[in-house]
């Protein structure tokens, strides 16, 4: 991903002496003033959106935005010796003091701070080993694609030492001992008859912590005591690994207490020959012993890692309290912490449970007022340097584009990483629609249009022969004629065997080429024209399109209203139109399995007030995510006037200011495209 700070600040702008100067959170205001004066340097930054790097699992590399009046800025944070991605800046504050500012995504994910509700975008209440009733309130400011929190007083009160070193902010927190880890059962609700697991972690100091979701844990099958009876297969979903990581050292007694014992080898049993001669008597399978919740406690590089095995339908909800300092890990079927945070003018971060009958669905969403000055939406995609093919985690794509927020978009082929649906930006088709599927269109004035979209293109010859062009810049492969423009890339490589490729320049066919084997030969796409690929039965049309022929193309959308909008993303199915559920997944050529599947869902909709919502709906309490019909009902319940289903499942990713709001980044799949929300320069 882009390293805007490094690319924008030349190596010669700070000499070696300046690089060694630093700011400690606990020094006096006089020294701060001196340091501010002697370490200020000019910044002349221009972000390059084409530089990419791999994405760490915890939180993606964060490109630092162009800054002014900053003492230091960068995109790495060294927390107690471990270097992690995260944007930060130091700036002159009141009375000559230097303020320390960290992007809220990095602060929340690396330190474990809980954000509380706020209706003021300039203030963010937080809770971290502190009072919920009298929370600490941090000042915020929007710079580039990030919201920064002023942690100067927070760091000083917590006893942190902070040093700026080139691109990296070094943070050292007080050494912490973990004195006890206790697992207990607590009532889930005051009136509930059932209980839930709770883990209490006692500390001698407040300390940073992180929580991360891991992969499914393979179940160890308990063999039957009868060797003639096959081991029954489990019918319940596997547990999932979660890890809680704290900056601190656990007492050796705790490590020993939670060190797993080696498994006992099952006894070797001989077949019962007498039983084989007698009628079979069904035996009752032995129920496997439940896995311990705490799998292991270990200390690695001055961090204590608590590994959990969490049953399906449950997740940890982590909170902190003071006096005594304690981390509380509740294993709950409803771990979502409900929030309403005004993140920026016209941009609200919300997460709540939405009830559908007896089911409760956790929904995380952003409400965007597109008429608010400075907020714009644009499609974005993870294209490779060679063309439209490519996939990447949404968090990486959003940061490459310097989007403030975003959500994954339409469908794509995971194997060849090509788009399977409409993408239109600045009135140019990057990829055409398919199968009359649902799409959303919009303009820079905050107007939106939802519908099922078809692009009808026709090749017209000089003698008025008309041939339908079925697909434009699409990875969707069918018999017929497809068209590929320079938006596809510099070249086109055949996607099926034995295509015939026509090169068209300035409305004239200049060449006919045999495509040969799929993927064998790359054909240059002319900048002043396009390629026509004739597949399967359509190859017979080549004889009527000789070199030198003059051709033209007519192009129109159905409905025609789509053509008025410069931006389009196609996905589907269309869920709601004019407040009514209009779901017709079969009509949009989705499979029966896809229609019935209960899965995590992404959605986009507009409300009665013209607000745009981008939503991520996850697994219902005690079960799986919504099917398409439930997703339509949920969007309608949330006040959507028009709503579209986006690509979902592992693709679902809701991004805001350097963080994923709805899931651990390690669980989010790579996607081809998305919809980005940008803060326009004033």
Helices and strands as residue ranges (DSSP letters): H 4-8, G 11-13, H 16-19, H 29-39, E 70-79, E 82-92, G 94-96, E 98-103, H 104-111, E 114-115, E 123-127, E 136-143, E 146-150, H 152-158, E 161-165, E 168-172, E 177-187, E 195-203, E 209-216, E 240-247, E 249-250, H 252-257, H 273-277, E 294-300, E 303-310, E 315-321, E 326-332, E 339-344, E 347-356, E 359-368, E 375-381, E 392-393, H 394-401, E 405-408, E 412-413, E 418-419, E 423-425, E 428-431, E 438-442, E 448-452, E 454-461, E 466-472, E 480-484, E 491-493, E 500-505, E 508-514, E 522-524, E 529-535, G 536-544, E 551-558, G 560-564, E 567-570, E 574-577, E 580-581, H 592-596, E 601-607, E 612-620, H 628-637, E 640-646, G 649-651, E 654-656, E 659-660, G 665-667, E 670-671, E 673-679
